[in-house]
Amino acid sequence: MGTVTIIKETTKNPITLMGERAGVCWGANIEDESKNYARGLDCIKSGHHRVMEYVNVEMIIDGYSARVIREWYTHLGGAPTRLQASTRYINYKEFDYVIPPKVAANEEAKSIYVAMMEAITKACSELEGNCGIPREDAAMLLPLGMSTKIVDKRNLRNLIDMSHQRLCTRAYWEYRELMRDLMKALREYSEEWAYLVDNYFLPKCEVVGYCTEKKCCGRKPYKEI
Ligand SMILES: Cc1cc2nc3c(=O)[nH]c(=O)nc-3n(C[C@H](O)[C@H](O)[C@H](O)COP(=O)(O)OP(=O)(O)OC[C@H]3O[C@@H](n4cnc5c(N)ncnc54)[C@H](O)[C@@H]3O)c2cc1C
């Protein structure tokens, strides 16, 4: 459905870079790439996660709903930044939108859902065309299910923290899908990324060993407190 494209400014060898940054502070030989790699690995295994903030990730996230992007923006740690497609100047009279799988699988629900999207398209078009309302005002009708595009920049530490929240079974399904697409894109970017994704992008219950949510999915037991 949506796509995550990792941009070339993303750190190609994140573990090596982390080891190089840490090596500066330890007076180590940072010219040796294999030692940098080993030092980087040691840092993250030991929980010295500040070094993760040197690992840059820049990506284009396209085709997910404005709703899930709104949730994406709640991850503020590390001062991430982003650009988002404008709702003022782009032609949204015929906008794309996400159809949730449960709606798509139910014929009656799908026809109600699609009819509403078409009604919004028609209303936007009539407001602008017949009534002379500026697009920026007609755009107030656009739904959260409308798909959008962002250019996003953040660091590894932020993304690992995000994975703990958003790979949880209780997280919104589209966010879990976005996380899986992001993890696939990063895995394909380099071998070092594949290692990080496979070992550190985990739901929070896998990190702490028990469920922290009020309603548990059963993957891990509750902790008696
Ligand atoms: C099942 C579920 C339901 C949810 N429901 C809602 C909901 O109803 N409404 C809603 O708004 N969100 C909801 N969320 C989102 C969630 O509560 C957080 O808002 C989101 O995960 C981002 O915040 P964060 O602290 O996890 O990440 P970040 O903001 O990226 O922060 C990461 C870490 O950095 C540190 N940090 C960040 N900012 C500060 C600061 N100012 N001071 C000190 N330390 C800081 C903290 O250690 C924090 O854990 C839900 C999430 C899940 C999984």
The ligand as an SDF file (V2000), in Angstrom:
LIG
                    3D

 53 58  0  0  0  0  0  0  0  0999 V2000
   -1.5570    1.1050   22.3710 C   0  0  0  0  0  0  0  0  0  0  0  0
   -1.1530    2.5660   22.2520 C   0  0  0  0  0  0  0  0  0  0  0  0
   -2.0870    3.5330   22.4660 C   0  0  0  0  0  0  0  0  0  0  0  0
   -1.7430    4.8850   22.3750 C   0  0  0  0  0  0  0  0  0  0  0  0
   -2.7060    5.8200   22.5670 N   0  0  0  0  0  0  0  0  0  0  0  0
   -2.4090    7.1280   22.4580 C   0  0  0  0  0  0  0  0  0  0  0  0
   -3.4060    8.1180   22.6030 C   0  0  0  0  0  0  0  0  0  0  0  0
   -4.5620    7.8220   22.8430 O   0  0  0  0  0  0  0  0  0  0  0  0
   -3.0510    9.4230   22.4390 N   0  0  0  0  0  0  0  0  0  0  0  0
   -1.7530    9.7870   22.1980 C   0  0  0  0  0  0  0  0  0  0  0  0
   -1.4580   11.0020   22.0960 O   0  0  0  0  0  0  0  0  0  0  0  0
   -0.7880    8.8700   22.0620 N   0  0  0  0  0  0  0  0  0  0  0  0
   -1.0810    7.5630   22.1730 C   0  0  0  0  0  0  0  0  0  0  0  0
   -0.0890    6.6250   21.9830 N   0  0  0  0  0  0  0  0  0  0  0  0
    1.2500    7.1090   21.6950 C   0  0  0  0  0  0  0  0  0  0  0  0
    2.2020    7.1040   22.9010 C   0  0  0  0  0  0  0  0  0  0  0  0
    1.6100    7.2270   24.1170 O   0  0  0  0  0  0  0  0  0  0  0  0
    3.2980    8.1980   22.7250 C   0  0  0  0  0  0  0  0  0  0  0  0
    2.7740    9.4400   22.5470 O   0  0  0  0  0  0  0  0  0  0  0  0
    4.1650    7.9020   21.5480 C   0  0  0  0  0  0  0  0  0  0  0  0
    4.6160    6.6070   21.6580 O   0  0  0  0  0  0  0  0  0  0  0  0
    5.3710    8.8790   21.4290 C   0  0  0  0  0  0  0  0  0  0  0  0
    5.9410    9.2200   22.6590 O   0  0  0  0  0  0  0  0  0  0  0  0
    7.2150    8.4610   23.2390 P   0  0  0  0  0  0  0  0  0  0  0  0
    7.4780    9.0500   24.5550 O   0  0  0  0  0  0  0  0  0  0  0  0
    7.0250    6.9960   23.1310 O   0  0  0  0  0  0  0  0  0  0  0  0
    8.3970    8.8110   22.1520 O   0  0  0  0  0  0  0  0  0  0  0  0
    9.3330   10.0920   22.0740 P   0  0  0  0  0  0  0  0  0  0  0  0
    8.5670   11.3450   22.2110 O   0  0  0  0  0  0  0  0  0  0  0  0
   10.1430    9.9310   20.8310 O   0  0  0  0  0  0  0  0  0  0  0  0
   10.2570    9.9500   23.3250 O   0  0  0  0  0  0  0  0  0  0  0  0
   11.2040    8.8960   23.4510 C   0  0  0  0  0  0  0  0  0  0  0  0
   11.8070    8.9310   24.8230 C   0  0  0  0  0  0  0  0  0  0  0  0
   12.5840   10.1260   24.9260 O   0  0  0  0  0  0  0  0  0  0  0  0
   12.4440   10.6730   26.2160 C   0  0  0  0  0  0  0  0  0  0  0  0
   11.7810   11.9970   26.1420 N   0  0  0  0  0  0  0  0  0  0  0  0
   11.0630   12.4950   25.1040 C   0  0  0  0  0  0  0  0  0  0  0  0
   10.6290   13.7290   25.3790 N   0  0  0  0  0  0  0  0  0  0  0  0
   11.0580   14.0070   26.6330 C   0  0  0  0  0  0  0  0  0  0  0  0
   10.9000   15.1260   27.4990 C   0  0  0  0  0  0  0  0  0  0  0  0
   10.2130   16.2080   27.1270 N   0  0  0  0  0  0  0  0  0  0  0  0
   11.4520   15.0730   28.7130 N   0  0  0  0  0  0  0  0  0  0  0  0
   12.1420   13.9970   29.1050 C   0  0  0  0  0  0  0  0  0  0  0  0
   12.3300   12.9040   28.3620 N   0  0  0  0  0  0  0  0  0  0  0  0
   11.7920   12.9050   27.1360 C   0  0  0  0  0  0  0  0  0  0  0  0
   11.6300    9.6880   27.0410 C   0  0  0  0  0  0  0  0  0  0  0  0
   12.4850    8.7610   27.6610 O   0  0  0  0  0  0  0  0  0  0  0  0
   10.8190    8.9790   25.9830 C   0  0  0  0  0  0  0  0  0  0  0  0
   10.4190    7.6960   26.3890 O   0  0  0  0  0  0  0  0  0  0  0  0
   -0.4020    5.2710   22.0650 C   0  0  0  0  0  0  0  0  0  0  0  0
    0.5470    4.2750   21.8480 C   0  0  0  0  0  0  0  0  0  0  0  0
    0.1900    2.9270   21.9260 C   0  0  0  0  0  0  0  0  0  0  0  0
    1.2290    1.8890   21.6630 C   0  0  0  0  0  0  0  0  0  0  0  0
  1  2  1  0
  2  3  1  0
  2 52  2  0
  3  4  2  0
  4  5  1  0
  4 50  1  0
  5  6  2  0
  6  7  1  0
  6 13  1  0
  7  8  2  0
  7  9  1  0
  9 10  1  0
 10 11  2  0
 10 12  1  0
 12 13  2  0
 13 14  1  0
 14 15  1  0
 14 50  1  0
 15 16  1  0
 16 17  1  0
 16 18  1  0
 18 19  1  0
 18 20  1  0
 20 21  1  0
 20 22  1  0
 22 23  1  0
 23 24  1  0
 24 25  2  0
 24 26  1  0
 24 27  1  0
 27 28  1  0
 28 29  2  0
 28 30  1  0
 28 31  1  0
 31 32  1  0
 32 33  1  0
 33 34  1  0
 33 48  1  0
 34 35  1  0
 35 36  1  0
 35 46  1  0
 36 37  1  0
 36 45  1  0
 37 38  2  0
 38 39  1  0
 39 40  1  0
 39 45  2  0
 40 41  1  0
 40 42  2  0
 42 43  1  0
 43 44  2  0
 44 45  1  0
 46 47  1  0
 46 48  1  0
 48 49  1  0
 50 51  2  0
 51 52  1  0
 52 53  1  0
M  END
$$$$
